[in-house]
Every structure is written in C-alpha cells, then in structure tokens.
Amino acid sequence: MKKFAVALFAAAMTVALPAVAADFKLTSADVKAGGTVENTYVFKGFGCEGGNASPALSWSGAPAGTKSFAITVYDPDAPTGSGFWHWTVVNIPATTSGLARGAGEAGGKNLPAGAVMGRTDFGSAAYGGPCPPKGDKPHRYIFTVFAVKTDKLDIDGNASGAIVGFNLHFNTLAKATFTATYGRK
C-alpha cells in the first residue's frame, strides 16, 4: 500500500508541474544566454542610462496543445525579498514564434494583436530593463517563454508579476528559459 501511495503521489506531481520541454527553446539575437545584457536593453531611470529597449526573442519547439505564449523577465537577486519583475506579457497568439526588439514599448503597439503586458515592478505596463543597485554584485535576469494551454489569461495592464505568475502556474504546458547578467560599479 505504501508503494502504491508513493507511486500515486509521484504521478500526481508529474501532471501538476509544468514541464521544461526538451525541444522547447528560447533564444535572443540581442541578449546571449549566459552573457551580459548590453546597455541598449538596460533601464533608463533610477540612475541607469540605458536604451530600455526590450530585446528580440525567438522560440521554437512548443508542445502540442499550446494555445498561447507568455513572456517574463525576472531578477531573483533584487534586494526586495521577492525579486523584481522587469516584463510580463501574456496572450501572445500561438502562431507567434518571437517578439521583435522594442516590442515591450509602453502601449503595446509593437506586440501581436491580443497580447497584453502586465505591470512591472517599475510601476508600468512596459518592458523595464536591468538596473541593479550601484555597487551590488551583477544580477541575474531570467528570460522565460511559457507555452500556455489556454488562448487567453484574464490579465490586464494593472496585473502585477505575482498575479501573472499565479495565472501561469495553473496554465503552463512547458517553459523555456535562459539567463543573462548585468551589474553596475
């Protein structure tokens, strides 16, 4: 009976957790996995003087059943106790395989029809590039694309990164990710 309970629990956990599909890949011509984020993609404000352009992102190999995509950029090293959300985008049509540089501009005019940006921790529904505290160690920026099992999440421009993450937790089929770093002296 104990073996059966353990097997049942393991099977349930496999179904409940989103997969990282082996064929599902996220890349960027602008930000290299494991590399340093260039100034073009760094925030402009809070003492940073970057271009604040969202980088171009491309993905491939989404699993069957994908009805939409979502993008997040998250800094787990921010000295907030909860990290820092730099960008959230949901309801990207399943026919989309990437976002062009600058797609995260306020107003969303460069996003595919129907896509919605949530509010970043900078306070706006737009891409906000890296801007760690001066003198802090370089921070990690985790870029993630989610294959979503529904074509629309009920998210608007006021939704925080935590609300976007909560909705993605229950609707993700798979995700692909890469990490880059940035620091200020």
C-alpha positions as a printed NumPy array, in Angstrom:
array([[  0.   ,   0.   ,   0.   ],
       [  2.857,   2.392,   0.855],
       [  4.492,   1.792,  -2.56 ],
       [  1.175,   2.48 ,  -4.264],
       [  0.742,   5.77 ,  -2.354],
       [  4.281,   6.868,  -3.253],
       [  3.719,   5.985,  -6.927],
       [  0.385,   7.81 ,  -6.956],
       [  1.952,  10.922,  -5.387],
       [  4.832,  10.871,  -7.901],
       [  2.387,  10.561, -10.811],
       [  0.276,  13.441,  -9.487],
       [  3.32 ,  15.685,  -9.138],
       [  4.383,  14.902, -12.702],
       [  0.991,  16.004, -14.001],
       [  0.699,  19.067, -11.747],
       [  4.048,  20.697, -12.546],
       [  4.761,  22.42 , -15.874],
       [  7.414,  20.698, -17.904],
       [ 10.556,  22.091, -19.38 ],
       [ 10.123,  20.515, -22.802],
       [ 13.392,  19.296, -24.292],
       [ 12.544,  20.679, -27.741],
       [ 11.123,  23.972, -26.475],
       [ 13.842,  26.626, -26.855],
       [ 14.115,  30.362, -26.204],
       [ 16.87 ,  32.426, -27.815],
       [ 17.71 ,  36.062, -28.455],
       [ 19.863,  37.695, -31.107],
       [ 20.24 ,  40.635, -28.674],
       [ 20.937,  39.009, -25.291],
       [ 23.075,  35.895, -25.191],
       [ 22.346,  33.115, -22.71 ],
       [ 25.   ,  33.316, -20.007],
       [ 26.195,  36.677, -21.32 ],
       [ 25.968,  40.254, -20.111],
       [ 22.98 ,  42.439, -21.008],
       [ 24.135,  45.316, -23.228],
       [ 23.297,  48.96 , -22.473],
       [ 20.656,  49.093, -25.25 ],
       [ 18.434,  46.837, -23.086],
       [ 19.22 ,  48.457, -19.691],
       [ 16.61 ,  50.634, -17.946],
       [ 16.661,  54.416, -18.373],
       [ 15.961,  55.88 , -14.925],
       [ 16.729,  55.078, -11.276],
       [ 20.316,  56.147, -12.029],
       [ 20.678,  53.891, -15.09 ],
       [ 21.28 ,  55.37 , -18.536],
       [ 20.33 ,  52.528, -20.873],
       [ 18.212,  52.471, -24.005],
       [ 15.45 ,  50.452, -22.296],
       [ 14.573,  48.55 , -25.48 ],
       [ 13.175,  45.077, -24.965],
       [ 15.419,  42.552, -26.718],
       [ 14.295,  40.452, -29.661],
       [ 13.21 ,  36.979, -28.513],
       [ 12.578,  33.828, -30.576],
       [ 11.211,  30.437, -29.583],
       [ 10.599,  27.076, -31.196],
       [  9.504,  23.553, -30.327],
       [  6.395,  24.371, -28.295],
       [  4.45 ,  21.306, -27.204],
       [  1.209,  20.142, -28.796],
       [ -1.798,  21.814, -27.221],
       [ -0.151,  25.239, -26.919],
       [ -2.876,  27.869, -27.37 ],
       [ -0.846,  30.975, -26.499],
       [  2.504,  32.126, -25.137],
       [  3.637,  34.364, -22.304],
       [  6.98 ,  36.069, -21.628],
       [  8.512,  37.091, -18.319],
       [ 11.794,  38.723, -17.368],
       [ 12.615,  38.377, -13.681],
       [ 15.548,  39.351, -11.42 ],
       [ 15.768,  36.963,  -8.441],
       [ 18.732,  38.916,  -7.   ],
       [ 16.939,  42.233,  -6.42 ],
       [ 17.201,  43.334,  -2.776],
       [ 13.446,  43.288,  -2.25 ],
       [ 12.826,  39.958,  -0.553],
       [ 10.7  ,  38.919,  -3.541],
       [ 12.827,  39.621,  -6.622],
       [ 11.883,  42.118,  -9.325],
       [  9.605,  41.749, -12.367],
       [ 11.024,  43.528, -15.431],
       [  8.49 ,  42.404, -18.013],
       [  5.372,  40.272, -18.295],
       [  3.425,  39.639, -21.499],
       [  0.513,  37.216, -21.847],
       [ -1.982,  36.196, -24.544],
       [  0.635,  36.076, -27.304],
       [ -1.059,  34.107, -30.121],
       [  0.094,  30.507, -30.623],
       [  1.014,  31.36 , -34.227],
       [  3.761,  33.677, -32.936],
       [  7.364,  32.466, -32.7  ],
       [  9.071,  35.593, -31.437],
       [  8.945,  39.248, -30.49 ],
       [ 10.953,  41.949, -32.243],
       [ 13.338,  44.31 , -30.467],
       [ 11.273,  47.086, -28.9  ],
       [  8.074,  45.022, -28.599],
       [  7.872,  45.973, -24.912],
       [  7.325,  49.67 , -25.599],
       [  4.569,  51.274, -23.499],
       [  1.173,  50.976, -25.14 ],
       [  1.969,  47.601, -26.713],
       [  1.754,  48.82 , -30.312],
       [  4.672,  46.536, -31.29 ],
       [  3.113,  43.398, -29.774],
       [  0.991,  40.881, -31.682],
       [ -2.753,  41.599, -31.645],
       [ -4.322,  40.45 , -28.378],
       [ -1.087,  40.355, -26.356],
       [ -1.215,  42.153, -23.005],
       [  1.633,  43.458, -20.821],
       [  1.253,  43.386, -17.056],
       [  2.67 ,  45.979, -14.667],
       [  6.366,  45.665, -13.894],
       [  7.902,  46.469, -10.526],
       [  8.882,  49.827, -12.032],
       [  5.124,  50.523, -11.984],
       [  4.179,  50.479, -15.675],
       [  2.904,  48.015, -18.26 ],
       [  6.025,  48.056, -20.431],
       [  9.459,  46.489, -20.562],
       [ 11.801,  47.803, -17.863],
       [ 15.408,  46.772, -18.382],
       [ 18.017,  45.774, -15.815],
       [ 19.031,  48.425, -13.282],
       [ 20.528,  46.805, -10.179],
       [ 21.779,  48.99 ,  -7.325],
       [ 25.154,  50.599,  -7.97 ],
       [ 27.955,  48.542,  -6.413],
       [ 25.821,  45.415,  -5.955],
       [ 27.029,  42.151,  -7.474],
       [ 25.804,  41.526, -11.041],
       [ 22.182,  40.388, -11.017],
       [ 20.696,  37.503, -12.983],
       [ 17.908,  38.234, -15.447],
       [ 15.796,  35.19 , -16.246],
       [ 14.036,  35.365, -19.615],
       [ 11.235,  32.808, -19.908],
       [  8.681,  31.884, -22.563],
       [  5.69 ,  29.86 , -21.405],
       [  3.601,  27.573, -23.621],
       [  0.104,  28.185, -22.27 ],
       [ -2.818,  25.76 , -22.504],
       [ -5.438,  28.496, -22.904],
       [ -5.615,  31.185, -25.563],
       [ -6.366,  33.951, -23.073],
       [ -5.482,  34.669, -19.46 ],
       [ -7.632,  37.233, -17.673],
       [ -4.778,  39.736, -17.226],
       [ -4.719,  43.47 , -17.799],
       [ -2.085,  46.219, -17.623],
       [ -2.551,  46.531, -13.85 ],
       [ -1.671,  42.903, -13.09 ],
       [  1.498,  42.521, -11.025],
       [  4.204,  39.996, -11.845],
       [  2.938,  37.871,  -8.944],
       [ -0.594,  37.758, -10.406],
       [  0.78 ,  36.907, -13.857],
       [  2.945,  34.174, -12.29 ],
       [ -0.025,  32.804, -10.335],
       [ -2.097,  32.504, -13.524],
       [  0.784,  30.959, -15.449],
       [  1.358,  28.395, -12.693],
       [ -2.039,  26.833, -13.402],
       [ -1.973,  27.146, -17.189],
       [  1.561,  26.299, -18.341],
       [  2.269,  23.264, -20.516],
       [  6.02 ,  23.908, -20.744],
       [  8.547,  26.687, -20.487],
       [ 11.916,  27.569, -21.971],
       [ 14.377,  29.918, -20.339],
       [ 17.801,  31.497, -20.422],
       [ 19.667,  33.746, -18.009],
       [ 21.921,  36.762, -18.6  ],
       [ 23.563,  39.111, -16.102],
       [ 24.084,  42.83 , -15.568],
       [ 25.795,  44.872, -12.867],
       [ 26.784,  48.492, -12.165],
       [ 30.005,  49.591, -10.489]])
